[in-house]
Amino acid sequence: MARVEFEHVYKRFNKVEVVHDINLDIKDKEFLVLVGPSGCGKSTCLRMVAGLEDVSEGEIYIGDRVVNGVAPKDRDIAMVFQNYALYPHMSVFDNMAFGLKLRHFPKDQINQRVAEAGEILGLQQLLKRKPKELSGGQRQRVALGRAIVREPQVFLMDEPLSNLDAKLRVETRANITRLHQRLQTTVIYVTHDQTEAMTMGSRIAVLNAGFIQQIGAPQELYDHPSNLFVAGFIGSPAMNFFPNAKVVAEGEAVKIVLEGIGQVQVPPLYEGPAREATGKNLTFGIRPEHLSDASLLNDATGSALEGTVEVVEHLGSELQVYVSTGGKTTIARLDPRSRAHVGGNISLHVDTDQMHLFDTDTGQAIF
């Protein structure tokens, strides 16, 4: 097993720079997810580790070795792509064994490795089938098996679940997590799906426009996003943002006023940073799950947003409610007991311990 390190890595295509000064230390046996929107540079970073793209500037280490000039076949990595890339004329066994045969492994060792991988992935009964006889999920498991038999230092996975339907994606997501726990191999996983990132990664690196925005554990990114981009990208539905927020101090009390929408009392923990932000161009943020129907609460005074219900989605365990507040739409995840109905007025209570405030000009989080 091995750690992977990016040290001041840049990637340019002609004069266009698509990856900017990436510094990233991926620990041995870690499951690190690179997440971001399309075109942010995450797959390019993965391909540079694999040796499929040259590094324009900087160094990439696998273990203690700089691999910039090392051929892909000599990097001791295995890659799983969005496209399963299975040989249609070969059986499952032969697809999984092909890489080992090219490296002239002994036949008994090939049989052993394929059998072990087949057991881990539940493919024992499918080893004689051809890819056309398999479902999408089974083909994805064969692609994973082909990587596992290599016993590489590092697994690289580039959007491996994108071609699966929603239910199968959830199942395969759990299988890959269990696989990592069993194999204890370093994994770098690329996805644009923040749900995959949050559920699978031991750490997440959020990228945007070729820059790393924040690196941390999933809960850390959710609870303490470093800027507006991370706050809006992590979480589903996305965080609600209210620009033109104002901090108002009245004696010892501090509140955030959202013109035409309501006001939010600042708890003691955030009073200091809030006072320092007085007079700045501010954006207030609150996640949909941290809003509740004030009519269901015994004490919901001091921190509420007023609006009119536009859409109510019944999800069984909760209501997802779209509320028109001050000319913008706010999403709230409410208790199913709420009587919110289209066209009705609603008061949304804010969980002030979970609120966020950002400097609009810099995008950086104040708290």
C-alpha positions as CSV (number, residue, x, y, z in Angstrom):
1,M,0.0,0.0,0.0
2,A,1.1,3.6,-0.5
3,R,0.4,7.2,0.1
4,V,0.0,9.6,-2.9
5,E,1.1,13.2,-2.8
6,F,0.6,16.1,-5.1
7,E,3.2,18.8,-4.7
8,H,2.5,22.1,-6.4
9,V,1.0,20.3,-9.4
10,Y,-0.2,22.2,-12.5
11,K,-1.7,21.0,-15.7
12,R,-1.8,23.0,-18.9
13,F,-3.2,22.2,-22.3
14,N,-1.3,24.5,-24.6
15,K,-1.8,27.9,-22.9
16,V,-4.9,26.9,-21.0
17,E,-4.2,26.0,-17.3
18,V,-6.8,23.6,-16.0
19,V,-5.3,22.5,-12.7
20,H,-3.7,25.2,-10.5
21,D,-1.1,24.5,-7.8
22,I,-2.6,21.3,-6.3
23,N,-1.1,20.3,-2.9
24,L,-2.7,17.1,-1.6
25,D,-1.4,14.4,0.7
26,I,-3.4,11.2,0.4
27,K,-2.6,8.9,3.3
28,D,-1.8,5.2,3.1
29,K,-5.1,3.1,3.1
30,E,-7.2,6.3,2.9
31,F,-10.3,6.6,0.8
32,L,-10.1,10.1,-0.7
33,V,-12.8,11.5,-2.9
34,L,-12.2,14.2,-5.5
35,V,-15.6,15.9,-6.0
36,G,-16.7,18.9,-8.0
37,P,-18.7,20.0,-11.0
38,S,-17.9,19.0,-14.6
39,G,-14.8,20.6,-15.8
40,C,-13.3,21.3,-12.4
41,G,-10.1,19.2,-13.0
42,K,-10.8,16.2,-10.8
43,S,-10.5,13.5,-13.6
44,T,-7.4,15.3,-14.9
45,C,-5.8,14.9,-11.4
46,L,-6.7,11.2,-11.4
47,R,-5.3,10.7,-14.9
48,M,-2.0,12.4,-13.9
49,V,-1.6,9.9,-11.0
50,A,-2.3,7.1,-13.5
51,G,0.2,8.5,-16.0
52,L,-2.4,9.0,-18.7
53,E,-1.7,12.8,-18.6
54,D,1.7,14.4,-18.2
55,V,2.3,16.8,-15.3
56,S,3.0,20.3,-16.6
57,E,4.7,21.5,-13.4
58,G,5.2,20.0,-9.9
59,E,5.6,16.4,-8.7
60,I,3.4,13.5,-7.9
61,Y,4.6,10.8,-5.5
62,I,3.3,7.3,-5.1
63,G,4.9,6.0,-1.9
64,D,8.4,7.6,-1.8
65,R,8.9,7.6,-5.5
66,V,8.3,10.6,-7.9
67,V,6.3,9.1,-10.8
68,N,6.2,12.0,-13.2
69,G,8.3,10.2,-15.8
70,V,7.2,6.6,-14.9
71,A,5.1,4.7,-17.5
72,P,1.5,3.8,-16.4
73,K,2.2,0.1,-16.4
74,D,5.1,0.6,-13.9
75,R,3.2,2.7,-11.3
76,D,1.5,-0.2,-9.6
77,I,-1.9,1.3,-9.8
78,A,-5.3,-0.1,-11.0
79,M,-8.0,2.0,-12.6
80,V,-11.7,1.5,-12.8
81,F,-13.5,3.7,-15.4
82,Q,-17.0,4.9,-15.9
83,N,-17.0,2.7,-19.0
84,Y,-16.5,-0.9,-17.8
85,A,-14.2,-1.6,-20.8
86,L,-14.7,-5.4,-20.7
87,Y,-13.7,-7.6,-23.6
88,P,-17.0,-8.9,-25.0
89,H,-15.5,-12.1,-26.4
90,M,-13.9,-13.2,-23.1
91,S,-15.6,-14.8,-20.1
92,V,-15.7,-13.1,-16.7
93,F,-12.8,-15.2,-15.6
94,D,-10.7,-14.2,-18.6
95,N,-11.5,-10.5,-18.3
96,M,-10.4,-10.6,-14.7
97,A,-7.3,-12.6,-15.4
98,F,-6.2,-10.8,-18.6
99,G,-3.9,-8.3,-16.9
100,L,-2.2,-11.0,-14.9
101,K,-1.6,-13.2,-18.0
102,L,0.1,-10.2,-19.7
103,R,2.5,-10.0,-16.8
104,H,3.1,-13.8,-17.1
105,F,1.8,-14.7,-13.6
106,P,1.8,-18.5,-12.9
107,K,-1.5,-20.2,-13.7
108,D,-2.2,-21.3,-10.2
109,Q,-1.6,-17.8,-8.8
110,I,-4.0,-16.4,-11.5
111,N,-6.6,-18.9,-10.5
112,Q,-6.2,-18.1,-6.8
113,R,-6.4,-14.3,-7.3
114,V,-9.5,-14.5,-9.6
115,A,-11.2,-16.9,-7.2
116,E,-10.6,-14.6,-4.2
117,A,-11.8,-11.6,-6.1
118,G,-14.8,-13.5,-7.3
119,E,-15.7,-14.4,-3.7
120,I,-15.3,-10.9,-2.4
121,L,-17.6,-9.5,-5.2
122,G,-20.1,-12.4,-5.3
123,L,-19.1,-13.4,-8.9
124,Q,-18.3,-17.1,-8.2
125,Q,-21.4,-18.3,-10.2
126,L,-20.7,-15.9,-13.1
127,L,-17.1,-16.7,-14.0
128,K,-17.9,-18.6,-17.2
129,R,-20.4,-16.0,-18.6
130,K,-19.7,-13.4,-21.2
131,P,-20.3,-9.7,-20.5
132,K,-23.4,-9.6,-22.7
133,E,-25.0,-12.1,-20.3
134,L,-24.5,-9.8,-17.3
135,S,-26.5,-6.9,-15.8
136,G,-24.9,-3.4,-15.5
137,G,-24.1,-4.0,-11.8
138,Q,-22.5,-7.3,-12.5
139,R,-20.4,-5.8,-15.2
140,Q,-19.2,-3.1,-12.8
141,R,-18.3,-5.8,-10.3
142,V,-16.2,-7.5,-13.0
143,A,-14.4,-4.3,-13.7
144,L,-13.7,-3.9,-10.0
145,G,-12.5,-7.6,-9.9
146,R,-10.1,-7.0,-12.7
147,A,-8.6,-4.2,-10.6
148,I,-8.6,-6.2,-7.4
149,V,-6.6,-9.1,-8.8
150,R,-3.7,-6.8,-9.6
151,E,-3.3,-6.1,-5.8
152,P,-2.0,-2.6,-6.6
153,Q,-0.7,0.0,-4.2
154,V,-3.4,2.4,-5.3
155,F,-6.9,2.1,-6.7
156,L,-8.1,4.9,-9.0
157,M,-11.8,5.1,-9.7
158,D,-13.2,7.6,-12.2
159,E,-17.0,8.0,-11.9
160,P,-17.5,4.1,-11.7
161,L,-21.2,4.3,-10.8
162,S,-22.4,6.8,-13.4
163,N,-23.8,4.2,-15.7
164,L,-25.9,2.4,-13.0
165,D,-29.5,3.1,-12.1
166,A,-30.4,4.8,-8.8
167,K,-31.0,1.6,-6.7
168,L,-28.0,-0.2,-8.1
169,R,-25.8,2.8,-7.5
170,V,-26.7,2.7,-3.8
171,E,-25.9,-1.0,-3.6
172,T,-22.6,-0.7,-5.5
173,R,-21.6,2.3,-3.4
174,A,-21.9,0.2,-0.2
175,N,-20.1,-2.7,-1.9
176,I,-17.1,-0.4,-2.8
177,T,-17.0,0.9,0.8
178,R,-17.0,-2.7,2.2
179,L,-14.4,-3.6,-0.4
180,H,-12.1,-0.8,0.9
181,Q,-12.6,-1.9,4.5
182,R,-11.6,-5.4,3.6
183,L,-8.7,-4.7,1.3
184,Q,-7.3,-1.7,3.1
185,T,-5.9,-0.2,-0.1
186,T,-5.4,3.5,-0.9
187,V,-8.3,4.6,-3.0
188,I,-8.7,7.9,-5.0
189,Y,-12.3,8.2,-6.2
190,V,-13.6,10.8,-8.6
191,T,-17.3,11.8,-8.7
192,H,-19.5,14.8,-9.4
193,D,-22.1,13.4,-7.0
194,Q,-21.7,14.9,-3.5
195,T,-23.9,12.1,-2.0
196,E,-21.3,9.6,-3.2
197,A,-18.6,11.7,-1.8
198,M,-20.2,12.2,1.6
199,T,-21.1,8.5,2.0
200,M,-17.9,6.9,0.8
201,G,-14.9,9.2,1.5
202,S,-12.9,9.2,4.7
203,R,-11.8,12.6,3.4
204,I,-13.1,14.8,0.6
205,A,-11.3,17.3,-1.6
206,V,-13.7,19.8,-3.2
207,L,-12.5,21.2,-6.5
208,N,-13.8,24.1,-8.6
209,A,-12.2,25.6,-11.7
210,G,-9.0,23.7,-11.1
211,F,-8.5,24.9,-7.5
212,I,-8.9,22.9,-4.3
213,Q,-11.6,24.7,-2.3
214,Q,-11.5,22.7,0.9
215,I,-10.2,19.3,2.2
216,G,-11.7,17.5,5.2
217,A,-13.9,14.8,6.6
218,P,-17.4,14.7,5.2
219,Q,-19.0,16.0,8.4
220,E,-16.5,18.8,8.6
221,L,-17.3,20.0,5.1
222,Y,-21.0,19.8,5.9
223,D,-20.8,21.6,9.3
224,H,-18.0,24.1,8.5
225,P,-17.8,24.9,4.8
226,S,-14.9,27.3,4.2
227,N,-16.7,29.3,1.5
228,L,-19.8,29.9,-0.5
229,F,-18.9,27.3,-3.2
230,V,-18.4,24.4,-0.7
231,A,-21.5,25.4,1.2
232,G,-23.6,25.3,-1.9
233,F,-22.1,22.2,-3.3
234,I,-22.1,19.9,-0.2
235,G,-25.6,19.0,0.9
236,S,-28.8,17.9,-0.9
237,P,-30.9,20.0,-1.3
238,A,-28.3,22.7,-1.4
239,M,-28.0,25.4,1.3
240,N,-30.3,28.4,1.1
241,F,-28.5,31.7,0.6
242,F,-29.8,35.1,1.4
243,P,-27.6,38.0,0.0
244,N,-27.7,41.5,1.4
245,A,-27.9,40.3,5.0
246,K,-27.1,42.9,7.7
247,V,-25.7,42.5,11.2
248,V,-27.6,44.7,13.7
249,A,-26.4,45.0,17.3
250,E,-28.9,46.1,19.9
251,G,-27.1,46.4,23.2
252,E,-25.8,42.9,24.0
253,A,-28.1,41.2,21.5
254,V,-27.0,40.7,17.9
255,K,-29.2,39.7,15.1
256,I,-29.0,39.2,11.3
257,V,-31.7,41.1,9.4
258,L,-32.9,39.7,6.0
259,E,-34.9,42.6,4.5
260,G,-38.5,41.6,3.7
261,I,-38.0,38.1,5.0
262,G,-37.3,38.1,8.7
263,Q,-34.5,38.2,11.3
264,V,-32.3,35.7,13.0
265,Q,-31.0,36.0,16.5
266,V,-27.2,35.3,16.7
267,P,-26.3,32.8,19.4
268,P,-23.5,33.7,21.9
269,L,-21.0,31.4,20.1
270,Y,-21.2,33.6,16.9
271,E,-21.7,37.0,18.4
272,G,-18.0,38.0,18.2
273,P,-17.5,37.2,14.5
274,A,-20.9,38.7,13.7
275,R,-20.1,42.0,15.3
276,E,-16.8,42.2,13.5
277,A,-18.7,41.6,10.2
278,T,-20.9,44.7,10.8
279,G,-21.0,46.9,7.7
280,K,-19.7,44.2,5.3
281,N,-21.5,42.8,2.2
282,L,-22.9,39.6,3.7
283,T,-24.7,36.4,2.7
284,F,-26.7,34.4,5.2
285,G,-26.9,30.6,4.8
286,I,-29.1,28.0,6.3
287,R,-29.6,24.4,5.2
288,P,-33.2,23.1,4.4
289,E,-33.0,20.6,7.2
290,H,-32.3,23.3,9.7
291,L,-35.6,25.0,9.0
292,S,-38.8,23.9,10.7
293,D,-42.5,24.8,10.7
294,A,-42.8,27.4,13.5
295,S,-46.4,26.4,14.1
296,L,-45.3,23.0,15.4
297,L,-42.9,24.4,18.0
298,N,-43.6,25.5,21.5
299,D,-41.1,28.3,21.4
300,A,-40.2,29.6,17.9
301,T,-39.7,33.3,18.6
302,G,-36.8,35.5,17.5
303,S,-35.6,33.7,14.5
304,A,-38.0,33.1,11.7
305,L,-38.4,33.6,7.9
306,E,-41.8,34.5,6.5
307,G,-43.0,33.4,3.1
308,T,-45.7,31.8,0.9
309,V,-45.7,28.1,0.1
310,E,-45.2,27.4,-3.7
311,V,-44.7,23.6,-3.8
312,V,-45.1,20.8,-1.3
313,E,-43.4,17.4,-2.1
314,H,-44.5,14.5,0.1
315,L,-41.6,12.2,0.7
316,G,-43.1,10.1,3.5
317,S,-40.6,10.7,6.2
318,E,-40.6,14.5,5.5
319,L,-42.1,17.2,3.4
320,Q,-39.8,19.1,1.0
321,V,-41.4,22.6,0.8
322,Y,-40.5,25.4,-1.6
323,V,-41.3,28.8,-0.1
324,S,-41.3,32.2,-1.7
325,T,-39.3,34.5,0.6
326,G,-38.6,38.0,-0.4
327,G,-38.6,37.3,-4.2
328,K,-36.5,34.1,-3.9
329,T,-37.3,30.5,-3.4
330,T,-36.3,28.8,-0.1
331,I,-36.3,25.1,0.4
332,A,-37.2,23.6,3.7
333,R,-37.3,19.9,4.9
334,L,-40.2,19.8,7.3
335,D,-41.9,17.4,9.7
336,P,-44.7,15.5,7.8
337,R,-47.1,16.8,10.5
338,S,-46.7,20.3,9.0
339,R,-49.9,21.6,7.5
340,A,-48.0,23.6,4.8
341,H,-50.1,23.9,1.7
342,V,-49.7,25.6,-1.7
343,G,-50.6,29.3,-1.5
344,G,-50.6,29.4,2.3
345,N,-48.3,31.6,4.5
346,I,-45.7,29.9,6.6
347,S,-43.2,30.9,9.3
348,L,-40.0,29.0,9.1
349,H,-38.1,28.7,12.3
350,V,-34.3,28.8,12.0
351,D,-32.0,26.6,14.0
352,T,-29.5,29.3,14.9
353,D,-26.8,26.9,16.1
354,Q,-26.6,25.7,12.5
355,M,-26.6,29.0,10.6
356,H,-23.8,30.3,8.4
357,L,-22.6,33.8,7.4
358,F,-20.3,34.6,4.5
359,D,-18.4,37.6,3.2
360,T,-20.1,38.0,-0.2
361,D,-17.2,39.9,-1.7
362,T,-14.6,37.2,-0.9
363,G,-16.9,34.2,-0.6
364,Q,-15.1,33.2,2.6
365,A,-17.1,31.9,5.6
366,I,-17.3,34.1,8.7
367,F,-18.9,31.3,10.7
